[in-house]
């Protein structure tokens, strides 16, 4: 029988743990409705006559739409430009690997923002030729690696204190002889020929490039429009002859091969993803319809309510068994404090589909197959800082998960149905095969041990799926490569 022994650090200890982010949660309390809380990007719009309507923001899923209401995220609700400096206010949320775009007639300039915290600000995101070169190189290399910006770990892109990240390497190379510096020269020459008054539907200059796979790295979609070059007879290489796309494409391919923005696999950590289905009509581990409101109060959807995750290290192994007991890891998981770690159903932060009733949270945790990392957890539905009562799935016991990458995809992924008391619940388990308690190795649905990641069937916790699920909205955890 499994005994729950969470390490409860409490709110004071959680606040004291560096990097656990409690101050961001508490900062939401007491905000006036106006001005709206925002995540803000600022920088220089380097062309003459820059206007707010020329600016946009995108991620791997496309361009952000205007915000519809006060709670909307992954959207833009205000943009302004004054004296060549722009400010874009995004729906309050956490963002990673987004791009700011400036459309200037027949040219588009882009700048990458690796990370932007909830209700925080980042400056110096200038829409200029240097940042355009960085974006072109990164976009090209990621396309060759069959991935995209959404799957890049920001810390790997920026550097991890051991290896230098791609951004730093590119910016260093801009000041040194080589393909990166040469590419900047070409971009500067081409940008000088852009027509800011052009009514072109799509940009002719600096489209998103696509490269083929190694070893060739051949450009399959050029960043330049061949027709535009032929019409304008531009000598951008400086050899006295009008150029097509080939010189630019060749140089971009050479530069892209020098960097690995996606990073390299993290040898000591793994990405842990929890998702919970809060849709009406879901089936529990016995095939019966779940009453998701059984323990909740009020028993209706409230506009200010959302899903929260609460976890802790579940340490109860006998002496001699190696297990993770680090208080810092416990704090990251929530330290047993309810309604502090928000989950997402807005298409951000690892959530696969906005508004589908499936909420997601992602943690990066230590991973060593020889050392057991066991987690107790459950889900709460309520408001920030609320107590357990009226918000938790059920009182008195918990779900359990052992962090094991069963299918070897560099993720540990768990899908649950909210309020299900007949799957991986440790005690008072309502599945007949559990006998009321659940061991770490026990499998009661034929999907493998209940305490590990499993194939699942959508909205039905009683049946296995046909295959394991690998997240698509977020990439595996990586670190900066040794270059």
Beta strands, then each sheet from edge to edge (+ up, - down):
strand 1: 38-44
strand 2: 55-59
strand 3: 62-63
strand 4: 65-66
strand 5: 75-82
strand 6: 85-91
strand 7: 95-104
strand 8: 107-116
strand 9: 121-122
strand 10: 210-211
strand 11: 219-221
strand 12: 264-265
strand 13: 269-277
strand 14: 306-313
strand 15: 341-342
strand 16: 358-366
strand 17: 374-382
strand 18: 399-402
strand 19: 411-417
strand 20: 478-479
sheet 1: 4+ 5+ 6- 1+ 9+
sheet 2: 3+ 2- 7+ 8-
sheet 3: 10+ 11-
sheet 4: 12+ 20-
sheet 5: 16+ 13- 19-
sheet 6: 15+ 14- 17+ 18-
end
